[in-house]
């Protein structure tokens, strides 16, 4: 089982998003950062990281909005 609290507190935002986004929706990831590392939410780093990964082709969305890992 993954220890979400330790992962959010100790890993980079990008690594956490890369691991969780294909499995969970953004609101769930956001709630863990609110709970365990609020400064990431307060300065907008989570949403900027998420958008960067979508634009950088590490993720893509299908027509329903589901996130998948990209080819890079």
PDB file of N, H, CA, C and O in Angstrom:
ATOM      1  N   UNK A   1       0.836  -1.172   0.000  1.00  0.00           N
ATOM      2  CA  UNK A   1       0.000   0.000   0.000  1.00  0.00           C
ATOM      3  C   UNK A   1       0.894   1.253   0.000  1.00  0.00           C
ATOM      4  O   UNK A   1       1.920   1.291   0.679  1.00  0.00           O
ATOM      5  N   UNK A   2       0.505   2.239  -0.742  1.00  0.00           N
ATOM      6  H   UNK A   2      -0.329   2.209  -1.293  1.00  0.00           H
ATOM      7  CA  UNK A   2       1.267   3.470  -0.872  1.00  0.00           C
ATOM      8  C   UNK A   2       0.961   4.382   0.311  1.00  0.00           C
ATOM      9  O   UNK A   2      -0.201   4.600   0.652  1.00  0.00           O
ATOM     10  N   UNK A   3       2.016   4.915   0.934  1.00  0.00           N
ATOM     11  H   UNK A   3       2.960   4.738   0.657  1.00  0.00           H
ATOM     12  CA  UNK A   3       1.857   5.874   2.025  1.00  0.00           C
ATOM     13  C   UNK A   3       1.782   7.271   1.409  1.00  0.00           C
ATOM     14  O   UNK A   3       2.805   7.910   1.163  1.00  0.00           O
ATOM     15  N   UNK A   4       0.563   7.728   1.166  1.00  0.00           N
ATOM     16  H   UNK A   4      -0.268   7.208   1.366  1.00  0.00           H
ATOM     17  CA  UNK A   4       0.339   9.006   0.480  1.00  0.00           C
ATOM     18  C   UNK A   4       0.933  10.159   1.261  1.00  0.00           C
ATOM     19  O   UNK A   4       1.547  11.049   0.674  1.00  0.00           O
ATOM     20  N   UNK A   5       0.763  10.162   2.569  1.00  0.00           N
ATOM     21  H   UNK A   5       0.265   9.439   3.046  1.00  0.00           H
ATOM     22  CA  UNK A   5       1.281  11.258   3.384  1.00  0.00           C
ATOM     23  C   UNK A   5       2.788  11.412   3.210  1.00  0.00           C
ATOM     24  O   UNK A   5       3.266  12.520   2.968  1.00  0.00           O
ATOM     25  N   UNK A   6       3.534  10.336   3.326  1.00  0.00           N
ATOM     26  H   UNK A   6       3.146   9.436   3.522  1.00  0.00           H
ATOM     27  CA  UNK A   6       4.989  10.393   3.154  1.00  0.00           C
ATOM     28  C   UNK A   6       5.368  10.799   1.740  1.00  0.00           C
ATOM     29  O   UNK A   6       6.310  11.567   1.540  1.00  0.00           O
ATOM     30  N   UNK A   7       4.641  10.289   0.766  1.00  0.00           N
ATOM     31  H   UNK A   7       3.876   9.665   0.929  1.00  0.00           H
ATOM     32  CA  UNK A   7       4.947  10.623  -0.618  1.00  0.00           C
ATOM     33  C   UNK A   7       4.754  12.118  -0.855  1.00  0.00           C
ATOM     34  O   UNK A   7       5.628  12.763  -1.434  1.00  0.00           O
ATOM     35  N   UNK A   8       3.637  12.676  -0.424  1.00  0.00           N
ATOM     36  H   UNK A   8       2.927  12.152   0.046  1.00  0.00           H
ATOM     37  CA  UNK A   8       3.357  14.093  -0.628  1.00  0.00           C
ATOM     38  C   UNK A   8       4.368  14.960   0.117  1.00  0.00           C
ATOM     39  O   UNK A   8       4.814  15.980  -0.409  1.00  0.00           O
ATOM     40  N   UNK A   9       4.729  14.567   1.325  1.00  0.00           N
ATOM     41  H   UNK A   9       4.367  13.739   1.751  1.00  0.00           H
ATOM     42  CA  UNK A   9       5.655  15.363   2.134  1.00  0.00           C
ATOM     43  C   UNK A   9       7.103  15.284   1.653  1.00  0.00           C
ATOM     44  O   UNK A   9       7.849  16.252   1.802  1.00  0.00           O
ATOM     45  N   UNK A  10       7.520  14.144   1.074  1.00  0.00           N
ATOM     46  H   UNK A  10       6.915  13.358   0.953  1.00  0.00           H
ATOM     47  CA  UNK A  10       8.939  13.927   0.798  1.00  0.00           C
ATOM     48  C   UNK A  10       9.339  13.943  -0.669  1.00  0.00           C
ATOM     49  O   UNK A  10      10.514  14.146  -0.972  1.00  0.00           O
ATOM     50  N   UNK A  11       8.415  13.740  -1.578  1.00  0.00           N
ATOM     51  H   UNK A  11       7.460  13.575  -1.332  1.00  0.00           H
ATOM     52  CA  UNK A  11       8.753  13.675  -3.000  1.00  0.00           C
ATOM     53  C   UNK A  11       8.445  15.002  -3.686  1.00  0.00           C
ATOM     54  O   UNK A  11       7.705  15.830  -3.155  1.00  0.00           O
ATOM     55  N   UNK A  12       9.015  15.190  -4.859  1.00  0.00           N
ATOM     56  H   UNK A  12       9.616  14.516  -5.290  1.00  0.00           H
ATOM     57  CA  UNK A  12       8.741  16.411  -5.612  1.00  0.00           C
ATOM     58  C   UNK A  12       7.290  16.390  -6.093  1.00  0.00           C
ATOM     59  O   UNK A  12       6.686  15.331  -6.261  1.00  0.00           O
ATOM     60  N   UNK A  13       6.759  17.573  -6.305  1.00  0.00           N
ATOM     61  H   UNK A  13       7.249  18.433  -6.168  1.00  0.00           H
ATOM     62  CA  UNK A  13       5.374  17.695  -6.780  1.00  0.00           C
ATOM     63  C   UNK A  13       5.225  16.974  -8.115  1.00  0.00           C
ATOM     64  O   UNK A  13       4.238  16.271  -8.334  1.00  0.00           O
ATOM     65  N   UNK A  14       6.184  17.140  -8.996  1.00  0.00           N
ATOM     66  H   UNK A  14       6.986  17.711  -8.818  1.00  0.00           H
ATOM     67  CA  UNK A  14       6.118  16.496 -10.308  1.00  0.00           C
ATOM     68  C   UNK A  14       6.073  14.975 -10.177  1.00  0.00           C
ATOM     69  O   UNK A  14       5.283  14.319 -10.856  1.00  0.00           O
ATOM     70  N   UNK A  15       6.904  14.418  -9.323  1.00  0.00           N
ATOM     71  H   UNK A  15       7.546  14.952  -8.772  1.00  0.00           H
ATOM     72  CA  UNK A  15       6.907  12.961  -9.146  1.00  0.00           C
ATOM     73  C   UNK A  15       5.572  12.457  -8.597  1.00  0.00           C
ATOM     74  O   UNK A  15       5.065  11.423  -9.033  1.00  0.00           O
ATOM     75  N   UNK A  16       5.015  13.183  -7.648  1.00  0.00           N
ATOM     76  H   UNK A  16       5.427  14.022  -7.294  1.00  0.00           H
ATOM     77  CA  UNK A  16       3.728  12.782  -7.071  1.00  0.00           C
ATOM     78  C   UNK A  16       2.643  12.813  -8.148  1.00  0.00           C
ATOM     79  O   UNK A  16       1.851  11.879  -8.270  1.00  0.00           O
ATOM     80  N   UNK A  17       2.618  13.889  -8.919  1.00  0.00           N
ATOM     81  H   UNK A  17       3.262  14.648  -8.820  1.00  0.00           H
ATOM     82  CA  UNK A  17       1.605  14.019  -9.972  1.00  0.00           C
ATOM     83  C   UNK A  17       1.800  12.945 -11.037  1.00  0.00           C
ATOM     84  O   UNK A  17       0.824  12.346 -11.490  1.00  0.00           O
ATOM     85  N   UNK A  18       3.032  12.693 -11.441  1.00  0.00           N
ATOM     86  H   UNK A  18       3.824  13.180 -11.073  1.00  0.00           H
ATOM     87  CA  UNK A  18       3.290  11.652 -12.445  1.00  0.00           C
ATOM     88  C   UNK A  18       2.792  10.285 -11.979  1.00  0.00           C
ATOM     89  O   UNK A  18       2.281   9.499 -12.778  1.00  0.00           O
ATOM     90  N   UNK A  19       2.940  10.009 -10.706  1.00  0.00           N
ATOM     91  H   UNK A  19       3.354  10.647 -10.057  1.00  0.00           H
ATOM     92  CA  UNK A  19       2.515   8.723 -10.171  1.00  0.00           C
ATOM     93  C   UNK A  19       0.997   8.633 -10.015  1.00  0.00           C
ATOM     94  O   UNK A  19       0.395   7.611 -10.345  1.00  0.00           O
ATOM     95  N   UNK A  20       0.379   9.709  -9.510  1.00  0.00           N
ATOM     96  H   UNK A  20       0.868  10.540  -9.242  1.00  0.00           H
ATOM     97  CA  UNK A  20      -1.028   9.637  -9.138  1.00  0.00           C
ATOM     98  C   UNK A  20      -2.017  10.031 -10.232  1.00  0.00           C
ATOM     99  O   UNK A  20      -3.117   9.481 -10.277  1.00  0.00           O
ATOM    100  N   UNK A  21      -1.668  10.947 -11.097  1.00  0.00           N
ATOM    101  H   UNK A  21      -0.774  11.394 -11.060  1.00  0.00           H
ATOM    102  CA  UNK A  21      -2.649  11.490 -12.057  1.00  0.00           C
ATOM    103  C   UNK A  21      -3.289  10.443 -12.968  1.00  0.00           C
ATOM    104  O   UNK A  21      -4.486  10.550 -13.234  1.00  0.00           O
ATOM    105  N   UNK A  22      -2.567   9.445 -13.458  1.00  0.00           N
ATOM    106  H   UNK A  22      -1.594   9.359 -13.242  1.00  0.00           H
ATOM    107  CA  UNK A  22      -3.262   8.444 -14.289  1.00  0.00           C
ATOM    108  C   UNK A  22      -4.243   7.577 -13.495  1.00  0.00           C
ATOM    109  O   UNK A  22      -5.094   6.910 -14.083  1.00  0.00           O
ATOM    110  N   UNK A  23      -4.130   7.584 -12.168  1.00  0.00           N
ATOM    111  H   UNK A  23      -3.439   8.126 -11.690  1.00  0.00           H
ATOM    112  CA  UNK A  23      -4.982   6.738 -11.335  1.00  0.00           C
ATOM    113  C   UNK A  23      -6.131   7.496 -10.685  1.00  0.00           C
ATOM    114  O   UNK A  23      -7.199   6.933 -10.443  1.00  0.00           O
ATOM    115  N   UNK A  24      -5.902   8.798 -10.397  1.00  0.00           N
ATOM    116  H   UNK A  24      -5.034   9.256 -10.593  1.00  0.00           H
ATOM    117  CA  UNK A  24      -6.864   9.578  -9.623  1.00  0.00           C
ATOM    118  C   UNK A  24      -7.152  10.901 -10.307  1.00  0.00           C
ATOM    119  O   UNK A  24      -6.350  11.380 -11.108  1.00  0.00           O
ATOM    120  N   UNK A  25      -8.288  11.488  -9.995  1.00  0.00           N
ATOM    121  H   UNK A  25      -8.940  11.099  -9.344  1.00  0.00           H
ATOM    122  CA  UNK A  25      -8.589  12.795 -10.575  1.00  0.00           C
ATOM    123  C   UNK A  25      -7.875  13.904  -9.806  1.00  0.00           C
ATOM    124  O   UNK A  25      -7.404  13.705  -8.687  1.00  0.00           O
ATOM    125  N   UNK A  26      -7.810  15.066 -10.430  1.00  0.00           N
ATOM    126  H   UNK A  26      -8.193  15.227 -11.339  1.00  0.00           H
ATOM    127  CA  UNK A  26      -7.076  16.201  -9.881  1.00  0.00           C
ATOM    128  C   UNK A  26      -7.575  16.596  -8.495  1.00  0.00           C
ATOM    129  O   UNK A  26      -6.770  16.929  -7.625  1.00  0.00           O
ATOM    130  N   UNK A  27      -8.870  16.564  -8.280  1.00  0.00           N
ATOM    131  H   UNK A  27      -9.523  16.293  -8.986  1.00  0.00           H
ATOM    132  CA  UNK A  27      -9.423  17.000  -6.989  1.00  0.00           C
ATOM    133  C   UNK A  27      -8.929  16.134  -5.829  1.00  0.00           C
ATOM    134  O   UNK A  27      -8.729  16.634  -4.722  1.00  0.00           O
ATOM    135  N   UNK A  28      -8.737  14.864  -6.074  1.00  0.00           N
ATOM    136  H   UNK A  28      -8.900  14.457  -6.973  1.00  0.00           H
ATOM    137  CA  UNK A  28      -8.236  13.963  -5.021  1.00  0.00           C
ATOM    138  C   UNK A  28      -6.775  14.275  -4.707  1.00  0.00           C
ATOM    139  O   UNK A  28      -6.386  14.307  -3.540  1.00  0.00           O
ATOM    140  N   UNK A  29      -5.969  14.503  -5.733  1.00  0.00           N
ATOM    141  H   UNK A  29      -6.285  14.477  -6.681  1.00  0.00           H
ATOM    142  CA  UNK A  29      -4.564  14.864  -5.543  1.00  0.00           C
ATOM    143  C   UNK A  29      -4.481  16.200  -4.810  1.00  0.00           C
ATOM    144  O   UNK A  29      -3.688  16.361  -3.883  1.00  0.00           O
ATOM    145  N   UNK A  30      -5.304  17.151  -5.232  1.00  0.00           N
ATOM    146  H   UNK A  30      -5.949  17.020  -5.985  1.00  0.00           H
ATOM    147  CA  UNK A  30      -5.351  18.463  -4.597  1.00  0.00           C
ATOM    148  C   UNK A  30      -5.666  18.337  -3.102  1.00  0.00           C
ATOM    149  O   UNK A  30      -5.045  19.008  -2.278  1.00  0.00           O
ATOM    150  N   UNK A  31      -6.609  17.496  -2.761  1.00  0.00           N
ATOM    151  H   UNK A  31      -7.113  16.951  -3.430  1.00  0.00           H
ATOM    152  CA  UNK A  31      -6.998  17.368  -1.351  1.00  0.00           C
ATOM    153  C   UNK A  31      -5.855  16.828  -0.495  1.00  0.00           C
ATOM    154  O   UNK A  31      -5.722  17.218   0.665  1.00  0.00           O
ATOM    155  N   UNK A  32      -5.029  15.939  -1.043  1.00  0.00           N
ATOM    156  H   UNK A  32      -5.136  15.622  -1.985  1.00  0.00           H
ATOM    157  CA  UNK A  32      -3.889  15.439  -0.277  1.00  0.00           C
ATOM    158  C   UNK A  32      -2.836  16.514  -0.068  1.00  0.00           C
ATOM    159  O   UNK A  32      -2.222  16.585   0.997  1.00  0.00           O
ATOM    160  N   UNK A  33      -2.623  17.351  -1.076  1.00  0.00           N
ATOM    161  H   UNK A  33      -3.122  17.294  -1.941  1.00  0.00           H
ATOM    162  CA  UNK A  33      -1.685  18.451  -0.896  1.00  0.00           C
ATOM    163  C   UNK A  33      -2.232  19.481   0.083  1.00  0.00           C
ATOM    164  O   UNK A  33      -1.466  20.062   0.852  1.00  0.00           O
ATOM    165  N   UNK A  34      -3.529  19.718   0.071  1.00  0.00           N
ATOM    166  H   UNK A  34      -4.151  19.246  -0.553  1.00  0.00           H
ATOM    167  CA  UNK A  34      -4.134  20.626   1.060  1.00  0.00           C
ATOM    168  C   UNK A  34      -3.879  20.081   2.461  1.00  0.00           C
ATOM    169  O   UNK A  34      -3.532  20.835   3.371  1.00  0.00           O
ATOM    170  N   UNK A  35      -4.045  18.804   2.630  1.00  0.00           N
ATOM    171  H   UNK A  35      -4.327  18.191   1.891  1.00  0.00           H
ATOM    172  CA  UNK A  35      -3.890  18.184   3.950  1.00  0.00           C
ATOM    173  C   UNK A  35      -2.437  18.092   4.410  1.00  0.00           C
ATOM    174  O   UNK A  35      -2.144  18.369   5.574  1.00  0.00           O
ATOM    175  N   UNK A  36      -1.529  17.712   3.525  1.00  0.00           N
ATOM    176  H   UNK A  36      -1.766  17.488   2.580  1.00  0.00           H
ATOM    177  CA  UNK A  36      -0.175  17.374   3.953  1.00  0.00           C
ATOM    178  C   UNK A  36       0.914  18.375   3.556  1.00  0.00           C
ATOM    179  O   UNK A  36       1.997  18.360   4.141  1.00  0.00           O
ATOM    180  N   UNK A  37       0.650  19.245   2.573  1.00  0.00           N
ATOM    181  H   UNK A  37      -0.230  19.257   2.097  1.00  0.00           H
ATOM    182  CA  UNK A  37       1.684  20.188   2.126  1.00  0.00           C
ATOM    183  C   UNK A  37       1.015  21.383   1.456  1.00  0.00           C
ATOM    184  O   UNK A  37       1.116  21.570   0.243  1.00  0.00           O
ATOM    185  N   UNK A  38       0.330  22.190   2.266  1.00  0.00           N
ATOM    186  H   UNK A  38       0.248  22.039   3.251  1.00  0.00           H
ATOM    187  CA  UNK A  38      -0.523  23.252   1.746  1.00  0.00           C
ATOM    188  C   UNK A  38       0.226  24.312   0.951  1.00  0.00           C
ATOM    189  O   UNK A  38      -0.358  24.923   0.056  1.00  0.00           O
ATOM    190  N   UNK A  39       1.497  24.548   1.248  1.00  0.00           N
ATOM    191  H   UNK A  39       1.971  24.051   1.975  1.00  0.00           H
ATOM    192  CA  UNK A  39       2.238  25.589   0.521  1.00  0.00           C
ATOM    193  C   UNK A  39       2.273  25.336  -0.981  1.00  0.00           C
ATOM    194  O   UNK A  39       2.375  26.285  -1.758  1.00  0.00           O
ATOM    195  N   UNK A  40       2.193  24.088  -1.402  1.00  0.00           N
ATOM    196  H   UNK A  40       2.111  23.317  -0.770  1.00  0.00           H
ATOM    197  CA  UNK A  40       2.153  23.751  -2.826  1.00  0.00           C
ATOM    198  C   UNK A  40       0.867  24.273  -3.465  1.00  0.00           C
ATOM    199  O   UNK A  40       0.877  24.713  -4.615  1.00  0.00           O
ATOM    200  N   UNK A  41      -0.220  24.226  -2.732  1.00  0.00           N
ATOM    201  H   UNK A  41      -0.228  23.868  -1.798  1.00  0.00           H
ATOM    202  CA  UNK A  41      -1.504  24.749  -3.213  1.00  0.00           C
ATOM    203  C   UNK A  41      -1.507  26.268  -3.139  1.00  0.00           C
ATOM    204  O   UNK A  41      -1.940  26.940  -4.076  1.00  0.00           O
ATOM    205  N   UNK A  42      -1.020  26.813  -2.019  1.00  0.00           N
ATOM    206  H   UNK A  42      -0.669  26.267  -1.259  1.00  0.00           H
ATOM    207  CA  UNK A  42      -1.070  28.254  -1.781  1.00  0.00           C
ATOM    208  C   UNK A  42      -0.316  29.045  -2.843  1.00  0.00           C
ATOM    209  O   UNK A  42      -0.751  30.132  -3.224  1.00  0.00           O
ATOM    210  N   UNK A  43       0.809  28.516  -3.329  1.00  0.00           N
ATOM    211  H   UNK A  43       1.162  27.633  -3.020  1.00  0.00           H
ATOM    212  CA  UNK A  43       1.574  29.254  -4.343  1.00  0.00           C
ATOM    213  C   UNK A  43       1.272  28.812  -5.770  1.00  0.00           C
ATOM    214  O   UNK A  43       1.921  29.276  -6.708  1.00  0.00           O
ATOM    215  N   UNK A  44       0.297  27.920  -5.948  1.00  0.00           N
ATOM    216  H   UNK A  44      -0.229  27.543  -5.186  1.00  0.00           H
ATOM    217  CA  UNK A  44      -0.130  27.509  -7.287  1.00  0.00           C
ATOM    218  C   UNK A  44       0.770  26.506  -7.985  1.00  0.00           C
ATOM    219  O   UNK A  44       0.626  26.265  -9.183  1.00  0.00           O
ATOM    220  N   UNK A  45       1.696  25.921  -7.238  1.00  0.00           N
ATOM    221  H   UNK A  45       1.812  26.116  -6.265  1.00  0.00           H
ATOM    222  CA  UNK A  45       2.648  24.990  -7.850  1.00  0.00           C
ATOM    223  C   UNK A  45       1.980  23.723  -8.378  1.00  0.00           C
ATOM    224  O   UNK A  45       2.387  23.204  -9.418  1.00  0.00           O
ATOM    225  N   UNK A  46       0.981  23.224  -7.694  1.00  0.00           N
ATOM    226  H   UNK A  46       0.650  23.645  -6.849  1.00  0.00           H
ATOM    227  CA  UNK A  46       0.334  21.991  -8.147  1.00  0.00           C
ATOM    228  C   UNK A  46      -0.323  22.169  -9.510  1.00  0.00           C
ATOM    229  O   UNK A  46      -0.105  21.356 -10.409  1.00  0.00           O
ATOM    230  N   UNK A  47      -1.110  23.201  -9.675  1.00  0.00           N
ATOM    231  H   UNK A  47      -1.287  23.861  -8.945  1.00  0.00           H
ATOM    232  CA  UNK A  47      -1.795  23.399 -10.957  1.00  0.00           C
ATOM    233  C   UNK A  47      -0.803  23.717 -12.070  1.00  0.00           C
ATOM    234  O   UNK A  47      -0.985  23.269 -13.202  1.00  0.00           O
ATOM    235  N   UNK A  48       0.239  24.479 -11.769  1.00  0.00           N
ATOM    236  H   UNK A  48       0.387  24.843 -10.850  1.00  0.00           H
ATOM    237  CA  UNK A  48       1.265  24.774 -12.793  1.00  0.00           C
ATOM    238  C   UNK A  48       1.992  23.501 -13.213  1.00  0.00           C
ATOM    239  O   UNK A  48       2.261  23.297 -14.397  1.00  0.00           O
ATOM    240  N   UNK A  49       2.308  22.655 -12.253  1.00  0.00           N
ATOM    241  H   UNK A  49       2.090  22.821 -11.291  1.00  0.00           H
ATOM    242  CA  UNK A  49       2.982  21.385 -12.564  1.00  0.00           C
ATOM    243  C   UNK A  49       2.081  20.495 -13.399  1.00  0.00           C
ATOM    244  O   UNK A  49       2.532  19.885 -14.368  1.00  0.00           O
ATOM    245  N   UNK A  50       0.825  20.419 -13.036  1.00  0.00           N
ATOM    246  H   UNK A  50       0.458  20.915 -12.249  1.00  0.00           H
ATOM    247  CA  UNK A  50      -0.137  19.603 -13.772  1.00  0.00           C
ATOM    248  C   UNK A  50      -0.256  20.071 -15.218  1.00  0.00           C
ATOM    249  O   UNK A  50      -0.226  19.261 -16.144  1.00  0.00           O
ATOM    250  N   UNK A  51      -0.391  21.381 -15.406  1.00  0.00           N
ATOM    251  H   UNK A  51      -0.415  22.039 -14.653  1.00  0.00           H
ATOM    252  CA  UNK A  51      -0.495  21.933 -16.762  1.00  0.00           C
ATOM    253  C   UNK A  51       0.786  21.716 -17.552  1.00  0.00           C
ATOM    254  O   UNK A  51       0.734  21.416 -18.745  1.00  0.00           O
ATOM    255  N   UNK A  52       1.943  21.864 -16.899  1.00  0.00           N
ATOM    256  H   UNK A  52       1.986  22.108 -15.930  1.00  0.00           H
ATOM    257  CA  UNK A  52       3.226  21.653 -17.569  1.00  0.00           C
ATOM    258  C   UNK A  52       3.337  20.209 -18.077  1.00  0.00           C
ATOM    259  O   UNK A  52       3.810  19.974 -19.189  1.00  0.00           O
ATOM    260  N   UNK A  53       2.910  19.269 -17.276  1.00  0.00           N
ATOM    261  H   UNK A  53       2.525  19.460 -16.373  1.00  0.00           H
ATOM    262  CA  UNK A  53       2.981  17.868 -17.684  1.00  0.00           C
ATOM    263  C   UNK A  53       2.014  17.557 -18.822  1.00  0.00           C
ATOM    264  O   UNK A  53       2.326  16.747 -19.695  1.00  0.00           O
ATOM    265  N   UNK A  54       0.852  18.186 -18.820  1.00  0.00           N
ATOM    266  H   UNK A  54       0.598  18.844 -18.111  1.00  0.00           H
ATOM    267  CA  UNK A  54      -0.084  18.006 -19.941  1.00  0.00           C
ATOM    268  C   UNK A  54       0.463  18.623 -21.218  1.00  0.00           C
ATOM    269  O   UNK A  54       0.359  18.023 -22.288  1.00  0.00           O
ATOM    270  N   UNK A  55       1.036  19.801 -21.121  1.00  0.00           N
ATOM    271  H   UNK A  55       1.120  20.288 -20.252  1.00  0.00           H
ATOM    272  CA  UNK A  55       1.588  20.479 -22.302  1.00  0.00           C
ATOM    273  C   UNK A  55       2.889  19.851 -22.779  1.00  0.00           C
ATOM    274  O   UNK A  55       3.231  19.949 -23.957  1.00  0.00           O
ATOM    275  N   UNK A  56       3.610  19.211 -21.879  1.00  0.00           N
ATOM    276  H   UNK A  56       3.332  19.131 -20.922  1.00  0.00           H
ATOM    277  CA  UNK A  56       4.878  18.586 -22.229  1.00  0.00           C
ATOM    278  C   UNK A  56       4.749  17.167 -22.737  1.00  0.00           C
ATOM    279  O   UNK A  56       5.751  16.486 -22.955  1.00  0.00           O
ATOM    280  N   UNK A  57       3.537  16.725 -22.922  1.00  0.00           N
ATOM    281  H   UNK A  57       2.723  17.278 -22.744  1.00  0.00           H
ATOM    282  CA  UNK A  57       3.223  15.410 -23.468  1.00  0.00           C
ATOM    283  C   UNK A  57       3.587  14.244 -22.552  1.00  0.00           C
ATOM    284  O   UNK A  57       3.707  13.111 -23.018  1.00  0.00           O
ATOM    285  N   UNK A  58       3.762  14.504 -21.264  1.00  0.00           N
ATOM    286  H   UNK A  58       3.665  15.425 -20.885  1.00  0.00           H
ATOM    287  CA  UNK A  58       3.934  13.393 -20.327  1.00  0.00           C
ATOM    288  C   UNK A  58       2.578  12.807 -19.966  1.00  0.00           C
ATOM    289  O   UNK A  58       2.479  11.655 -19.543  1.00  0.00           O
ATOM    290  N   UNK A  59       1.529  13.615 -20.139  1.00  0.00           N
ATOM    291  H   UNK A  59       1.609  14.550 -20.483  1.00  0.00           H
ATOM    292  CA  UNK A  59       0.151  13.190 -19.957  1.00  0.00           C
ATOM    293  C   UNK A  59      -0.654  13.613 -21.164  1.00  0.00           C
ATOM    294  O   UNK A  59      -0.258  14.516 -21.902  1.00  0.00           O
ATOM    295  N   UNK A  60      -1.768  12.969 -21.363  1.00  0.00           N
ATOM    296  H   UNK A  60      -2.090  12.236 -20.764  1.00  0.00           H
ATOM    297  CA  UNK A  60      -2.763  13.464 -22.309  1.00  0.00           C
ATOM    298  C   UNK A  60      -4.144  13.125 -21.771  1.00  0.00           C
ATOM    299  O   UNK A  60      -4.305  12.199 -20.976  1.00  0.00           O
ATOM    300  N   UNK A  61      -5.129  13.881 -22.211  1.00  0.00           N
ATOM    301  H   UNK A  61      -4.999  14.633 -22.857  1.00  0.00           H
ATOM    302  CA  UNK A  61      -6.521  13.650 -21.830  1.00  0.00           C
ATOM    303  C   UNK A  61      -7.272  13.090 -23.020  1.00  0.00           C
ATOM    304  O   UNK A  61      -7.058  13.513 -24.156  1.00  0.00           O
ATOM    305  N   UNK A  62      -8.148  12.141 -22.757  1.00  0.00           N
ATOM    306  H   UNK A  62      -8.322  11.798 -21.834  1.00  0.00           H
ATOM    307  CA  UNK A  62      -9.025  11.677 -23.825  1.00  0.00           C
ATOM    308  C   UNK A  62     -10.241  12.595 -23.890  1.00  0.00           C
ATOM    309  O   UNK A  62     -10.317  13.586 -23.162  1.00  0.00           O
ATOM    310  N   UNK A  63     -11.175  12.270 -24.748  1.00  0.00           N
ATOM    311  H   UNK A  63     -11.113  11.465 -25.339  1.00  0.00           H
ATOM    312  CA  UNK A  63     -12.344  13.140 -24.935  1.00  0.00           C
ATOM    313  C   UNK A  63     -13.245  13.223 -23.705  1.00  0.00           C
ATOM    314  O   UNK A  63     -14.051  14.146 -23.586  1.00  0.00           O
ATOM    315  N   UNK A  64     -13.113  12.264 -22.792  1.00  0.00           N
ATOM    316  H   UNK A  64     -12.459  11.514 -22.889  1.00  0.00           H
ATOM    317  CA  UNK A  64     -13.904  12.309 -21.560  1.00  0.00           C
ATOM    318  C   UNK A  64     -13.178  13.038 -20.433  1.00  0.00           C
ATOM    319  O   UNK A  64     -13.755  13.257 -19.368  1.00  0.00           O
ATOM    320  N   UNK A  65     -11.912  13.418 -20.657  1.00  0.00           N
ATOM    321  H   UNK A  65     -11.443  13.240 -21.522  1.00  0.00           H
ATOM    322  CA  UNK A  65     -11.137  14.131 -19.645  1.00  0.00           C
ATOM    323  C   UNK A  65     -10.279  13.229 -18.775  1.00  0.00           C
ATOM    324  O   UNK A  65      -9.615  13.713 -17.858  1.00  0.00           O
ATOM    325  N   UNK A  66     -10.278  11.931 -19.041  1.00  0.00           N
ATOM    326  H   UNK A  66     -10.817  11.537 -19.786  1.00  0.00           H
ATOM    327  CA  UNK A  66      -9.448  11.006 -18.275  1.00  0.00           C
ATOM    328  C   UNK A  66      -7.982  11.194 -18.657  1.00  0.00           C
ATOM    329  O   UNK A  66      -7.656  11.359 -19.832  1.00  0.00           O
ATOM    330  N   UNK A  67      -7.109  11.169 -17.663  1.00  0.00           N
ATOM    331  H   UNK A  67      -7.374  11.035 -16.709  1.00  0.00           H
ATOM    332  CA  UNK A  67      -5.668  11.383 -17.842  1.00  0.00           C
ATOM    333  C   UNK A  67      -4.973  10.045 -18.102  1.00  0.00           C
ATOM    334  O   UNK A  67      -5.247   9.049 -17.433  1.00  0.00           O
ATOM    335  N   UNK A  68      -4.072  10.039 -19.083  1.00  0.00           N
ATOM    336  H   UNK A  68      -3.850  10.848 -19.627  1.00  0.00           H
ATOM    337  CA  UNK A  68      -3.248   8.883 -19.392  1.00  0.00           C
ATOM    338  C   UNK A  68      -1.795   9.322 -19.505  1.00  0.00           C
ATOM    339  O   UNK A  68      -1.504  10.474 -19.825  1.00  0.00           O
ATOM    340  N   UNK A  69      -0.890   8.391 -19.238  1.00  0.00           N
ATOM    341  H   UNK A  69      -1.126   7.455 -18.978  1.00  0.00           H
ATOM    342  CA  UNK A  69       0.532   8.705 -19.441  1.00  0.00           C
ATOM    343  C   UNK A  69       0.771   8.851 -20.927  1.00  0.00           C
ATOM    344  O   UNK A  69       0.255   8.081 -21.737  1.00  0.00           O
ATOM    345  N   UNK A  70       1.565   9.856 -21.273  1.00  0.00           N
ATOM    346  H   UNK A  70       1.984  10.482 -20.615  1.00  0.00           H
ATOM    347  CA  UNK A  70       1.909  10.096 -22.681  1.00  0.00           C
ATOM    348  C   UNK A  70       3.058   9.233 -23.123  1.00  0.00           C
ATOM    349  O   UNK A  70       3.545   8.386 -22.375  1.00  0.00           O
ATOM    350  N   UNK A  71       3.482   9.453 -24.331  1.00  0.00           N
ATOM    351  H   UNK A  71       3.086  10.142 -24.939  1.00  0.00           H
ATOM    352  CA  UNK A  71       4.563   8.621 -24.882  1.00  0.00           C
ATOM    353  C   UNK A  71       5.924   9.037 -24.362  1.00  0.00           C
ATOM    354  O   UNK A  71       6.891   8.289 -24.503  1.00  0.00           O
ATOM    355  N   UNK A  72       6.020  10.217 -23.761  1.00  0.00           N
ATOM    356  H   UNK A  72       5.235  10.825 -23.647  1.00  0.00           H
ATOM    357  CA  UNK A  72       7.315  10.672 -23.223  1.00  0.00           C
ATOM    358  C   UNK A  72       7.331  10.488 -21.724  1.00  0.00           C
ATOM    359  O   UNK A  72       8.327  10.807 -21.074  1.00  0.00           O
TER     360      UNK A  72
END
